[in-house]
Amino acid sequence: MDLLKFFSIKQNRINNFMFALLETLPFQDTLLVDAMKYGVLLGGKRIRPVLMYIIGKMFQVNLNVVDVLASSIEFMHAYSLIHDDLPSLDNDILRRGQDSCHIKFGESTAILAGNSLQCLAFNILSRLDKFKISNARKIKIILELSSSAGVHGMCAGQFFDLSLKNTSVKPFELEQMYLYKTGSLINSSVRLVVISSKIFKKKFLFSLEQYVKNISLAFQIQDDILDFIDDKNCKNTSVHYSNCSKTHTFPLMFGLQESQRKLKILYKNSLAYLKNLSNESIDIRLLEKLAYYIITRVK
């Protein structure tokens, strides 16, 4: 299947699923639920859910189960973005070209919206048994997400990001920060699906995780490159772009050309690990296309 068509179908599917789920929450007429919906449904390419639907298709995971897993990842991701934008962290006033959640709804409501989305991510996973997911698998799924989102993963990455501000940063430190801050949740996206699969074999996991490690770092570097181009445009305008204040990015540290070279290396590495899966007669074509999409995407 063409990746863009697959993308469109799955984007619509996960957006509709999350909207319907958010509509079932109590206190629909409050700023709290409005802020939650705003944080979740304000754009986003849904790369994590699309990756999960691809893996689910490869390893025969019930589509309804993938809906729940993917929405839990997106709720966790949305919570992290709402909190990252807060004045005490990244202090960003824009998110995807729109007001950040705390600008639109106030700081206290944004904090509570983020907290509520984090809780909702675990809440929906706890009800996976209705899809005949065993308690043992369900506990593994919840353990995986809690580990990747906390001090073992995403939160540690955000802490490293804050710690690196106003300091001299070595290349491996920047990569480490990105692999925790961005990569942990992308890696967890894959692991949640494979834990739910009854045909997945452990021997595939190393190649799949190395593929994800390379594309997640490529994803962040491409973000840096796109922000770097935006930064050039915003310096001579009265418009405030939140990325203008960022100092530790690949293009700013190593230059645009070197960043693009690194991107190509990561892309080639990701394909090399996929080859191991291809040798096991696994259809990797959508994963190959996704890797190419990540390094060539635009805002």
N, C-alpha and C positions, 0 to 999 in steps of 0.2 A: 504493500500500500504506500502511496505517496505520503511523506512525512507531514507536509503542510495540511493535507486533508485529515490525517490522523490527529494532528494537533488541534485542528478546529473542532472536530467531533468530541475529543476528550476535554478540551477547554470548556465547551458548552456543557458537557456532562457534569464535570466537577463543579462548575459555577452554579448550575441548577440544583445540584445535590446540596451544596453548602447553603444556598439561599433558602431552600426548603427547610433545612435543618435549623437555620437561624430563626426562621419564621415560627418555629415551634417553641421558642424560648418564652418565659414569662416576661412581664414588664415591657411589652412591645412599644409602649408609648413613652418610654424613658430615653434620656440621652445616653444612658449606659448601653442599651441594646443598639441604639443608633450608631454609637461609636464602634461597637463590635462589628456591626455590618460594614461600616465605612472602612475599618482596618482590613477586613477580609476581602471585600468586593471591589476595592479601589484599584482596578487594573491588575497588572501582573500577568506574565506570560504562562504561568502554571507549568514551568519546566519540571518541577519535582513530581506533580501528579502525572504528567505525560510520561515521564521516565517510569513511574510505577505501573501505569497501564501497559507500557511496553513489556516490562518484566513479567507482569501478570499474564499477558498474552503468551509469552514465551514458556512459562511454567504452569499454565493451566490453573490459575487462581480465579475463583468465582468473581465475576465482575462487580457484584454487589459488595463483596468483601473489600475489593480494591477501592471502591468508592469511600468506604469508611476509613480505610488506612490513609488514603490520599487526603481526605478532608482533615484528619487528625494532624497530618504533617503541615497542611496549609494553615490551620488554626494556630499551631505552634509557631510557624514562620511569621504569621501576621502579628502575633503577640510580640515576637522578638523585634519586629520592625517598629511597632508602636513604641516600645520601650527604648530602643536604640535612638529614636528621634528626640527623646526627651532632653530638656536643657542640661540635666546632670550627666548625660552620656554624650551623644554626638551633637546635640543641639541643632538639629536640622528642622527648618521651617517648611520644607517641601518634601513630598513623597510622591514620586511618579508624576511630577508637574502640578500636583494639587497640594493644598494645605496639609501639613502633617496632622495626625489625629489630635495632638495636644493643642495645636493652634486652632483647630476647628471646634473642639469640644471642651477645651480646658485641660490643664495638666492632671488634676485629680481624677477626672473622668477617664482620661486616656490610660492612666495607671490601672484603674479598676477594669477597664475594657481589656487591657493586655492580660491582667491576672485571670479574668473570666475566660478568655480564649484559651489560655494554657490549661485551665481546669476542664474546659469543654473537650479539648483534645483527648484527655485521659477518660473523660466521662463516656464518650462514644466508643472508645476501645473496650471499655469494661463490659459493653453490651454485645460483643462479637459472638457470644455463644449462640445467639439466635440464628447465626449462619453455620452452626455446627462446628465452630472453632473450639477445640478442647480448651479446658482451663489451663493446661500446661502450656499450650501455644499462646494463649491469651496473656499469661503472665510473662512469657518471653517477649512478646510484642510490647507490652507496657514497660518492661525493664529496658528494652532497647531504646524506646523513645525517651524515657526519662534520663538515661545515660547520655544520649547524644545531645539532649537539650540543656543539660546542666553543666556541672563543673568538669565532667569528662569530655565535654564537647563545646557546644555553641556559646554558653555563658563564659567559659574559659577563654574562648576566642575573642569575645567582646572585651573581657578584662585585659587580654594581651594588647588589644587595639588601643585601649585607654592608656596602658602602661607605656606604649611606644611613642605616645605623643611627646613632642619636644625633646626627643632623644635621637641619637644616631642609630639607625636601624641596619642590621646586616641582612643580606638577601634571605638566608634561611629563617630568620625571625619573621620576616614578612610572609614567607610561604607558610610557616607554622601557624601564624595568626589566621591566615585565610583558610587553611585546612581545618582548623577548629571552628572558626566563626561561620564559614559558608559550607565547607565540605562535610562537617559532621552530620548535618541534617539531610544533605543529599545522600550520603552513604546510608543513613538510617532509612531513607525512603526505600532503598533497594532491599535492605535487610528485613524490613517489615513485611514486604511482599514474599520474599523467599521463605521466611519463617512460616508463612501461611500456605505455602505450596506443599503438596503431598508427593510431588515427583522431583523436586529440586534435590540435587546431590551436592554434598559438601565440597567435592573436588572442584566444582565450578566457582566457589565463593571467592577464592583468591583472585582469579582473573577478573571477575565482575567488580570486586572492590577496588582493584588497581585501575580498572577502566574508570570507575566513578571518581577515584582520587585525581586522576588526570583531567577529567572533564570538569570537575568542580573547581579546580585551580584555574583551568582555562576560562571557565565562566566568570570568575572574579577578575582575571586579567583583562578579559574583553570588556567587562564593566569599567575597569580603570581606564582603558583606552577610549571608550565612549565618553566617559566623564572628562578625560583630558582634552578631548576635542571640544566638548561643551565649555570647558574652562577657558579655552582660548576665546570663545565667542562671548562669554559673560564678562570678561574683564573690562570690555569697552562699552558696556551697557549699564543701564540703571537697574536691570533686573537682577535679583538675588538668586543665584544658584547655590544650593547647599554644598555641592561638590567643590566649589571654589576654595573652601577652607581646608580641604584635605591635603595633607603633605606626604603621607606615606602610601604611595601607590607605585605600581611598576613603572609607568611612563615617567613619573617625576624622579624616580630613583635611578632608572636605567636607560631612560630615553624611549621614544616611541618605536624606533626600529628594533631595538633589543627586545622590547615587550612583544612585538609582533613575531619575532623569531622564536621567543619562548612559547608563544601560543601555538606555533606550528609544531614544535617539538612535543608539546603535550598532546596535541591532536594525533600525531604519529604514534606516540606511546599508547594512547587509548585504543587505536586500531590494532596495534600489536597484541595487546591483551585480549581483544575480542577474537583474534585469530585462534587462540587456544580454545575458545568456545565453539568456533566454527568447525574446528577439527573434531568436535564431539557431535557434529551434525545438528547444532543449534542454529536457528535462523537469526543472524545478527544484523540484518540489513537496516532495520529501524534504529538500532543503537548506533550504527555507523553514520546514518543520516543525522541523528540527533547530535553526535559529536561535531559534525561539520556545521550544523545549524548554530551551535553554541559559539563557535569561533568566528562565524560570519554574520551573526545577528546584529541588528541595529536597535536603537532605542524604541 
